[in-house]
Structures are given as structure tokens and as C-alpha cells.
Amino acid sequence: MNVLVWNENRHEKTNQVVAGNYPKGIHGAIAEFLQKEDVVVKTATLDEPEHGLTDEILNKTDVLVWWGHKAHGDVNDEIVGRVQQRVLEGMGLIVLHSGHFSKIFKKLMGTSCDLKWREAGEKERLWVVDPSHPIAKGVGQYFEIEQEEMYGEHFDIPTPDELIFVSWFAGGEVFRSGCTFKRGKGKIFYFRPGHETYKTYYNENVQRVIKNAVKWAKPSETETHTYGNVQPLEKISEKANA
């Protein structure tokens, strides 16, 4: 399985805290723990030609992991359309944290994807509300992150196909933190944790969820249907056409 970890890689260049947390970039940290699985992992960033998302690269990608925040608007619309088409064709998409506001996630959801937020280093407790789901495998009933940015309801997304995690924050808010969707032949998972000024992607449970999600989102071996005008399967009488 071929996995591509995409990150805008802007905070790492301008914020010393983020650079200290992720010296190889957020994409590098995620790629490092995914490489321990039975997958081929590559990375791409916003400032590469075509954002590192050429047709050739995307056509070889089974699952795309997406992290973005401050530069959503810098992502080229044509390339967003290119990624959308690959998802519809079956490529899996894992959208992390502030990627909820990315052009690709908003395009696939068809809503504003807005929410409440607060950066105060609060404890986050993620409850597993679908323990039978493969993305929750090995997590237990809940897990905690000692410091995270708060996201709170209402989260303006379509009703998820599956809800796997619900977060509670020390300030009192709750949030739908692990949601799945299907678009065309592609599977999408949104996972909330991952603010850049905290070391969230070193958390073992966060890593476990992303690893599970990548395996879940891989393309299924299903037949591609044809569309448009077709000939009838049965003989149609002349009377039926009259």
C-alpha cells in the first residue's frame, strides 16, 4: 500500500515552537511512525511544484493523509479538483485536525465545516463510541491528551456515516472527533487531534488511530461501474416504445 503524507509545512518555517516539536515537519513525524507499518510512505508539501500532488503521484497513492492550517487558501483549486477525483475513484483520505477547513475537505463535505475553538492547552479525553470499528482497534474505552487545542460543537459537517470518537475538553465542550464518510468509491476519515504547538503526533494512541485509519481507508477491490446511455439487457417490444 502506498501512503502519501501531505502537509503545508508553513508553521515549521516560521514558528520556533512548531519547529522544535517537529524538526522534520509534521509530515515527517507522521511518516516516521507510518513507516513502521507494512506500507510505502512518501511525503509532499505545499511549496513543491504542483504541491507535490501531480497526476503521476496521486495515481500511485492508495491513501492520502492531509494536514493544513494557515495556508488553505494557497492550495490551487485545480489540484483540489484533482485530489477530489482520485477520492471518487477510490483513493482513501485521512484529514487531520485543522484540515477540517481545507479546500478538499470542504469540497467533499459540501458544508462550511466550521466549529468553535480555543487554544488554552486543555486536557482532551477521547471516548470510543464505536468499539467495533477497526479504526478504534487497540485504543480501549478512551484515551487522553494532556494538552490540546479545543474544538467544540456545533461542527458544521454532514451527518457522518460512522462516528467513532467523541471528545470532551476540560473547559466543558464536546466534539465529534472521529468521523467517516464515503464519497464515490473513496473512504474518508476526519480525526481531530493535532494542533501544531503541541506534541500530539507523538502520542501512542493518536499514532495507533492514524495507523488503523490508513489500513481502513485503503481502496477496495470493487468493480468500476459504467455510466451514461446504455443498451437494454432485455428485448424491448415496439409497443413499449410507442
N, C-alpha and C positions, 0 to 999 in steps of 0.2 A: 504494500500500500504506500502510495506517495502522498506525503503531507507537506503543505506549504504554509509556513507561519508568516503572516503579513503584519507589519507594524509601521505606523507613520514615522517613528523614530525621530521625533522633533524634541520632546521633553528631554531626552537623554543628552541632546546637544546644548541645551540652554539652562538646565536646572541641575545644580550640583547634587542635590539630594537624590534625584532620579538616577543621575549618572553613578552615584555611589551605590545605590540599591541594585542597579542593573548595568554593570560595566560593559557587558556585551549587548546591551539593549534588552528591552522586554522580549523582543522576538528571539534573542539569543538565549535568554533564560528558559523560555518555553520550549524552544527547540532542543535544549540540552536535556531536559527530562523526558521529552518525547523520544529522543534518540535511544533511550534505554528499552523502548518497546520494539516490537518486530515491524518497524516501519522505516521508510526512507524519508528523511526530513530535510527540507530546504527552507530558506528564509528569503523574504523580499521586503523592501521598504519604499516609502512614498517617493523619495527623491531619485530612485533609479529610473532609467528610461522605461516609459510606459508603466511606471510604479512597480516594475518587476512582475507585471501581470500581462505578459504577452500572450497571444493566442497559443503559441507553442508551449509555454509553461503551463497555462491553465488546462490545456488539453491533456497534459500528463499528470494533472493534480486530481487526486481522489477526494481529499478533504482540505479545505482552506480554513485556517484559523485567523481571525481578524481582530486586531486591537488598534483603535484610533481614538483621538480626543480633540486636540486643539486645531487640527488641520483637516477636518472633514470636508470643508469647502474647497480644498486644494485637490481633491480627488477628481480626476477627469470624468465627465459624465459618460463619455463613450466607453471608457474602461469599466465603469459601473455597469453599463448595459452588457458588456462582455462577460462580467462575472455573473450577472443575473442569468444570462443564457446558459452558462455552464451549470448553475444550480438547477435550472429547469431540466437540463439534460441528465442530471443525476449526481453532480458533484456535491459532497457534503459541505456545510458551512457552520463553523463554530464562531459565534460572535461574543466577544468578551467585554465586560464592564461598560465603559463609555462608548463602545462600539454600537450601543443602542441608538445613538444619534448619527451613525454613519449613513452615507447615502445609500449603500447597498442594503442595509437592514431596513431603512425606512421605505425603500422602493419595494422590497419583498413583502413588507408588512402592510403597506398602504395606509398607514396612520402616522401621527406626529411622533410617536414613540417617546413622548415627553414624560417627566416624572418630577418628584421632589428630591432635593439633595441637600447635604450638609457635610462639610469637611471638618470633623472635630475629633478624629481618632477614636471613634467609639468601638465597643465590642459588638461584633456581629455573630449571631447564633443562627446557623442554617439548619432548619428542620427538614428531614426527609419525609415528604408526604406521599411518595410513591415508592415504597421499599422494593417492589418487584421489578422496577425499571433497571435495565442494565447499566445506565449511567450512574446509578446510585450504589452499584456493587462495591462492597468493602468499606463503605462510609460509616455505617452504624445508624443510630436513630437521629443523630445530629452531630455537627461539629462547630467549633468556634474559631473565630479570627479575632485576635485581641485588639487590633487597630485597623479600622477601615473607614472609608467614606460612606455616609449613609445615603441610600436610595430609598424613597418611600412612595407608597401608593397615593394617588392613582397612577399606574403605569399604563400609558395610552397605547396599548398593543391589541391586536385581535385576540380573542379567547384562545389560549394555547391548545394545541392538540393534546398535549400532556403537560401537567405541572408536576415537577419532581422535587423542587426545593422552595421553601418559603423562609425568608429571613426575618429575624427580629433584631432590632437595634436598641442599644442602651437608652437612647432618647425616647423610645416608645413606638417608633414606626415599624411597620411590616412591609415586606416587598416580595413579589413573585420573582425569585432569583434563579430559577432553573426551568426554562420553558422550551418545549419542542414544537416545531411546525414542519409541515410538508408543503413544498411548492414544486409543482411538476413532479419529476422523479427524484428531486433532491430533498434531503433531510437537513433541518436547521436546528441548532441548539443555541439558545441565549443563556449565558452564565454571568451573573452579576459581579462577583468579587474581582478586584484587580486594579485599585487606584495606584497611580504611578509613584506616589511618595511613600508608600508602604511596601513591605517585602512580601506581599501576598502570594506571589507565584513561587515562593519557596515553601509554602505551607503544604505538607504532605497530602492532606485531604483535597485541597484545591488541585494539586497535581493529579491525584487519583481521578477526580471527576473529569478533568480535561482528557486524560488518557482514555477513560471509559467512553467519553463523548466522541472522540476521534474514531474509535472502533465502531461505535453505534452508527455514526454518520456516513460510513464508507458506502460507496454506491452498491446498490443491489443488482444482482444479475436478473433483470427483468426485461421482457420483450419491449422494444420500442414500437409504439402504435403509429399507424399511418393516419393522416387527417385529410380533409378536403373531399372532393367529389369521388365517389366510388361506384363500382358496378354492383348490382343486386346479387345476393347469394342465391336467391331463388328466382325462378322464371316468373316474370310479372306479366299477367294477361293484358291483352289490349283493352279490355273493359276497365281495368284499373287505371289505365292512362287516359281514358275518355273523359 
